Amino acid sequence: MVINPTRAAGLNRLHDFLPQAGIAYARRRNEDDVSHVSGLSTWLMHRLLREAEVIAPVRKQHGDAAEKFVSEIFWRTYFKGYLERRPSIWVDYRAEVRQGRDRLATESGLRARWEAACKGETGLDCYDHWAQQLVSTGYLHNHARMWTASIWIFTLGLPWALGADFFLRHLMDGDPASNTLSWRWVGGLHTRGKHYLARAENIRRYTGGRFDPVGLMNEDADPLDGPPVPEVSPVPLGDAWSQGRVGLILHQDDLSPGLPEPEGIATFHIPDRRSPWTTGRHARAFTDGALADARDRFGTNTHLANEDAVAEWAGAFDALAAPYAPQGPAREALDALQVRLGRPIARIMDPWDTRAWHYTTAGYFKVKKAIPRLLDG
Ligand SMILES: Cc1cc2nc3c(=O)[nH]c(=O)nc-3n(C[C@H](O)[C@H](O)[C@H](O)COP(=O)(O)OP(=O)(O)OC[C@H]3O[C@@H](n4cnc5c(N)ncnc54)[C@H](O)[C@@H]3O)c2cc1C
């Protein structure tokens, strides 16, 4: 699947996928074959495409048969809202990755197993195939992500946070919320006590017999144990668009915001903050390309490569604004930038998020139930 970093390429992919987004998607999406899924996540993650504009034509073409696809899109919204309302999960995840890195420095056995897992050299064929596919393409099918994460945690016995870091570094659609919470879900930390155990029979079936790891995986492991899920906090309100000359800072989390016309507009390069290790080349290349595409579409040449460049540029404006960045590297970078500038950067929420995040108080079911109201109400 070719995933070019432009909005036009995303719209083309949506157009090509439309005929399959109904009953065919519902029936075949679990097969480990990218031709049965949309491949839209990377455009959605960077908001080169927005959730609503993907859902609308799918519903128009397929009606009720679009339910499964629409529901999957809302999983993204659910996870974003869930993490946003429990920010300590992201903070704790970052801390666990740092602790994992410290352990790798002193525990040579763990380091050797981690390196083998990251290179796809564990000797377990199916796992090695997916780990290498992740690094060499920047994409994995959802079912392969589930199996890979489960094998990482329960068969290879590696820390879950280092696995989430491995994914976040390499996935072009690397999303702090979907990734962290999916790994926690696989481990049994999201729905406490309920984990996802990859089974040889399931892998054989959904890979069409390409892999048959019978007897090679731990299919009896217990869920991980961890602290209780934190209390839910209110939905953030975001800030209002200011009067006067506004400078709009576009960043990797939202590259097609529908905001009022600013006085000036620029893209901001978020430093490589995904992980303590270097971000994979496909993930880096997509984000860089997507920022360039945004400059083309918004008719600006201004790319702010670092905080000093922003400080110089920002002097021309009465106020600064940016699309709301949920928990993750972009948010961390904007917060740090705000401190460096000594002036606020208004974070403008998308009403899609404000409305849907209202329902992210517990499991996905609440969001699912609200979908008709969110789409038509
Ligand atoms: C361990 C693990 C890690 C993951 N990490 C990420 C990540 O970093 N970024 C990311 O975008 N998704 C992540 N996912 C969710 C899911 O695997 C991908 O969104 C999906 O595979 C993307 O491929 P697609 O666009 O072809 O999906 P499709 O099947 O075509 O689905 C359509 C859209 O629905 C959304 N979606 C589908 N499934 C999920 C899901 N389970 N959770 C959240 N949204 C979903 C995506 O926006 C996707 O583009 C992860 C899942 C697991 C199990």
The ligand as a MOL file (V3000), in Angstrom:
LIG
                    3D

  0  0  0     0  0            999 V3000
M  V30 BEGIN CTAB
M  V30 COUNTS 53 58 0 0 0
M  V30 BEGIN ATOM
M  V30 1 C -1.0700 -2.7820 19.6950 0
M  V30 2 C -1.7810 -1.8230 18.7870 0
M  V30 3 C -1.2150 -0.5850 18.5030 0
M  V30 4 C -1.8860 0.3270 17.6830 0
M  V30 5 N -1.2950 1.5420 17.4170 0
M  V30 6 C -1.9490 2.4430 16.6480 0
M  V30 7 C -1.3650 3.7070 16.3660 0
M  V30 8 O -0.2780 4.0470 16.8300 0
M  V30 9 N -2.0520 4.5530 15.5500 0
M  V30 10 C -3.2680 4.2260 15.0250 0
M  V30 11 O -3.8340 5.0330 14.2770 0
M  V30 12 N -3.8570 3.0530 15.3080 0
M  V30 13 C -3.2310 2.1500 16.0910 0
M  V30 14 N -3.8220 0.9440 16.3420 0
M  V30 15 C -5.2020 0.7110 15.8830 0
M  V30 16 C -5.3500 0.0340 14.5080 0
M  V30 17 O -4.5190 -1.0880 14.4480 0
M  V30 18 C -5.0190 0.9640 13.3430 0
M  V30 19 O -5.7220 2.1810 13.4520 0
M  V30 20 C -5.4020 0.3250 12.0100 0
M  V30 21 O -4.7780 -0.9220 11.8720 0
M  V30 22 C -4.9850 1.2390 10.8850 0
M  V30 23 O -5.1480 0.6190 9.6480 0
M  V30 24 P -6.3270 1.0260 8.6730 0
M  V30 25 O -6.3880 2.4920 8.5030 0
M  V30 26 O -6.1770 0.2070 7.4400 0
M  V30 27 O -7.5850 0.5450 9.5130 0
M  V30 28 P -9.1050 0.2470 9.0660 0
M  V30 29 O -9.4290 -1.1330 9.5100 0
M  V30 30 O -9.3410 0.5730 7.6460 0
M  V30 31 O -9.9370 1.2050 10.0230 0
M  V30 32 C -10.3810 2.4950 9.6180 0
M  V30 33 C -9.9120 3.5130 10.6350 0
M  V30 34 O -10.5130 3.2620 11.9050 0
M  V30 35 C -9.5820 3.5620 12.9550 0
M  V30 36 N -9.3030 2.3210 13.6850 0
M  V30 37 C -9.4440 1.0590 13.2410 0
M  V30 38 N -9.1600 0.1740 14.2130 0
M  V30 39 C -8.8130 0.9000 15.2930 0
M  V30 40 C -8.4160 0.5690 16.6230 0
M  V30 41 N -8.3440 -0.7020 17.0490 0
M  V30 42 N -8.1100 1.5660 17.4690 0
M  V30 43 C -8.2080 2.8700 17.0800 0
M  V30 44 N -8.6020 3.2440 15.8400 0
M  V30 45 C -8.8930 2.2720 14.9670 0
M  V30 46 C -8.3250 4.0950 12.2780 0
M  V30 47 O -8.4040 5.4930 12.2260 0
M  V30 48 C -8.4170 3.4930 10.8890 0
M  V30 49 O -7.7470 4.2560 9.9240 0
M  V30 50 C -3.1610 -0.0030 17.1570 0
M  V30 51 C -3.7240 -1.2470 17.4470 0
M  V30 52 C -3.0420 -2.1510 18.2390 0
M  V30 53 C -3.6710 -3.4860 18.5300 0
M  V30 END ATOM
M  V30 BEGIN BOND
M  V30 1 1 1 2
M  V30 2 1 2 3
M  V30 3 2 2 52
M  V30 4 2 3 4
M  V30 5 1 4 5
M  V30 6 1 4 50
M  V30 7 2 5 6
M  V30 8 1 6 7
M  V30 9 1 6 13
M  V30 10 2 7 8
M  V30 11 1 7 9
M  V30 12 1 9 10
M  V30 13 2 10 11
M  V30 14 1 10 12
M  V30 15 2 12 13
M  V30 16 1 13 14
M  V30 17 1 14 15
M  V30 18 1 14 50
M  V30 19 1 15 16
M  V30 20 1 16 17
M  V30 21 1 16 18
M  V30 22 1 18 19
M  V30 23 1 18 20
M  V30 24 1 20 21
M  V30 25 1 20 22
M  V30 26 1 22 23
M  V30 27 1 23 24
M  V30 28 2 24 25
M  V30 29 1 24 26
M  V30 30 1 24 27
M  V30 31 1 27 28
M  V30 32 2 28 29
M  V30 33 1 28 30
M  V30 34 1 28 31
M  V30 35 1 31 32
M  V30 36 1 32 33
M  V30 37 1 33 34
M  V30 38 1 33 48
M  V30 39 1 34 35
M  V30 40 1 35 36
M  V30 41 1 35 46
M  V30 42 1 36 37
M  V30 43 1 36 45
M  V30 44 2 37 38
M  V30 45 1 38 39
M  V30 46 1 39 40
M  V30 47 2 39 45
M  V30 48 1 40 41
M  V30 49 2 40 42
M  V30 50 1 42 43
M  V30 51 2 43 44
M  V30 52 1 44 45
M  V30 53 1 46 47
M  V30 54 1 46 48
M  V30 55 1 48 49
M  V30 56 2 50 51
M  V30 57 1 51 52
M  V30 58 1 52 53
M  V30 END BOND
M  V30 END CTAB
M  END
